[in-house]
Amino acid sequence: MRKMFTLMAAGLMLATTACSSGNPKAPADSAQGASGQQPVTISIVDKDLTPDDKLLKGIEEGMKAEGKNVKLQLVPVQSGTYSEKLGLLLQSGNIPDLIYFQGGDYQFAVTQKILEDLTPYIEKSTYVKASMNTYNKERTKNYPYLVWLSPTSSSVPVVRQDWLNKTASGKDLLANPTIDNYYNFFKEVKEKNGAKFAYTTAGTLDELDATFGQAFGLTSTWIKGADGKYAFGKTTSFEKEKLEFYAKLYKEGLLDPEFLTKKWDTKEKAFYDGQAAVIAGTQGKVIDIYNTKATSQNGANAKITPLPPAKGKAQGYTPVDVSKESRGFAIGKTSKNKDMAFAVLEFLASPKGQMLDKLGVEGEQYQVVDNKIKFTAKFAEWYPRFVESTVNFKPDKAFDPSTPYLSEPATKSLEMMTSLSTKDNSFIIPAELAAKWDACNALYKEFAANVVTGKKTIADFDKFVQDWNAAGGKEITEYANKTIK
């Protein structure tokens, strides 16, 4: 699954999208693909689609019913790291009409300039534009080469309701989620429920940061000091305090001792099997999946409860990066059918398109019973590939109460993310500093992991900052102070 969700853009009726070659006043593509004519072939590359995917057929049939005869041709990409293999495909000169990126887009958009500016298409759209949230709009304004109709993606911690109910500290946590109350809850939820550890994560500290970062004062990627200058947050005293806390969790057996080698599947299995009391997942659909699997394996009382971010110097989940979309769909500049390529996205963001993308195929993923949408068992494995966002999602029928589109925990996680999100001040790292930025991030991850697991102590923090600056951090910090307004 698109990690998840890592899911994305799209739309329906394209009567309003007649921009061509980046020019909103240009005539429509010569091949309109109207009913009765030969279909317009749109090549598409997307790691989450297969040639026999019924979503592709549904798009073709839905667009044809509206007078747009299109044939979607899936371009294969070699197995392996998707961003790398996609890069090789594009470097070979094979540039599809529609390209799904999951990283690696910057060089093609800015350096090689082979991706279309989507601004005029979006401006003239009806459904893509209506499905964008505030952060989507700002990212597209800053970087107009990708469209990704997805909620703000961050991690929300969850716990089983039955385990939460066994603790006294759980009530204190929900009422006042201070760092100390989280710590007390971690200790009690592990002890009362026989868990091996309170919290597990898959390989990084990012999910812990989503809960605790702002509480320790890490309210943005770049922190303004008393001198008015910006410093990289992970080189400040706020980070030092945060890592001390994580090391404490690890030392006391509250953090999974194998978190660095955990994968997504083993992390989730540890939660379902009762080894871990708390895990984090992307709000919305991922939380919905966690809830479904937790209750199916452990009973209805194991319904999950989303937890708020910790409260301290500030409160909020991971600050939202608005510099650009981290993934999404692009249109190749070499495409001869740019309007029709965007029409696919516009169809998918339309009411009919969203029904298909979100709900699947009638008779398979859902049935209409008593004029209500009732999901089948197959729906559990379906997920939107284009438009995960529920902004302006208005299905033509109500959902059967026994099978809602999103469970109560999933809906609550979306609401919590909306109310407890703040905007970050991160920016796109220029190509000339990209290698140094990667080196600095690798240096930080290694140091943080070593501190948490006890291989280094917090006394080594100042030396880490020196090494970080020497690896290129000094130049990047200078650039940040020139760039951040």
Secondary structure, DSSP 8 states (H G I E B T S, - for coil): --TTT------S--TT---BTTBTTS---S----TTS--EEEEEE-TT--TT-HHHHHHHHHHHTTT--EEEEE----SS-HHHHHHHHHHTT---SEEEESS--HIIIIIS--B---HHHHHH-SHHHHT--HHHHHHHHH-TT-B-B-----EEEEEEHHHHHT-SHHHHHHH--BHHHHHHHHHHHHHHHT-SEEE--SSSSHHHHHHHTGGGT--SSEEE-TTS-EEEGGGSHHHHHHHHHHHHHHHTT-B-TTTTT--HHHHHHHHHTTSEEEEEEETTHHHHHHHHHHHHHH-GGG-EEE----BSSSB-SS-B--SS-SSEEEEBTT-S-HHHHHHHHHHHTSHHHHIIIII--BTTTEEEETTEEEE-GGGGG---SSB---TT---SSEE-TTS-SS-HHHHHHHHHHHHT--B-------HHHHHHHHHHHHHHHHHHHHHHTTSS-GGGHHHHHHHHIIIIIHHHHHHHHHH--
